[in-house]
Amino acid sequence: MRHLLTVFDLTADEIGDIFELSGKLKGQLADGVREPLLAGHVLALLFEKPSLRTRVSFEAGISHLGGTSMYLGKDVGWGDRESPADFSRVLSQYVDLIVCRAKQHDKVEQLAQYATCPIINGLTDVSHPCQALADLLTMREVHGALDGKKLAFVGDGNNVARSLAVACGMLGVHFALAGPAGYHFDAAFLARLKEQVPQLKLTVTDDPAEAVRNADAVYTDVWASMGQEKEKQQRRKAFAAFQVNAALMAQAPSRACFLHCLPARRGEEVTDEVMDSPQSVIVQQAANRMHVQKGVMVWLMRNR
């Protein structure tokens, strides 16, 4: 059974296949064609965290493909009323795919351990694979072939940054992370990167200007994610020098596009002048969440 819990679950060729499928489906939708490739299929959205893009993009995507979806919140008693094994085995008897948005990554791993249908990680504290795939699909649409390109991530070495680093390594993209000391990738993740994606060209620095130099894409995310509210003031102080503004974008080539996984805290990690600039492709990026996830769902059902 194939799952998508982290980008490590895919190969470069498989990402390429998903991108080709996503691009085809995106083009068909633009032409008014909604091929029912998953007619009769049911998608469960098992969410512990609130969502706009992940929930709506998956619900709309499965509908375009001829299937249906159901949103499952706290009322189903996940991790509460019964063991993870019982819950996973039973739920996967009713549905064909499960998207899980969880606070802890091990809960998604437990779900996949016992489920008899594919599990897709819709965000955990460790990984956000669908976001990274949509990001690099967007970058490919803007710049063409990805091999040899550079993506600079300015901010926290969080779940999005980790997923991007893996995907970049697989697709030949130089990944640069700029953030304050103490907020870079941890040693365990770096060791796994080195072992499983040894070809990755990685730069880690505390100088955002160095990171964005020669970059084809400049990316940022909120300084305090969901679950880190108690650290908000501490993080705001630590990341004050890492705001993506016009001055920092000027250090990057004029070809560089701006990316943000959203929601953004305008005036903190990024300014309005960057968010709303001609270099910003945040709407295209957000739209690609749906297109790439349609590709993921079809690909998983074909390769389960």
URLIN-V807694 format. One line per field, one symbol per residue. psi: psi as a letter, one per 40 degrees, with the letter a starting at -180 (. if undefined). A space follows every 50 residues. Layout:
# URLIN-V807694
psi=???
This chain:
# URLIN-V807694
psi=hhigdideeiidddddddddddddddddddeehghgdfheihhhhhheii icddddddddddddeeaiihhhaddefhecdiiddddddddeddidihhh hidhdddddddddeieiihhhehiedigddddddddddddddeahdheih hhhhaigaddddddddddddefhhhhhhiiheeaiiddddddddddgeeh hhhhiehddddeheiehhiiiidhihefdeedddddddedefhhadddde eiidehihiheiiigheceiiddddeidehfddddddedddddddddddd ddf.
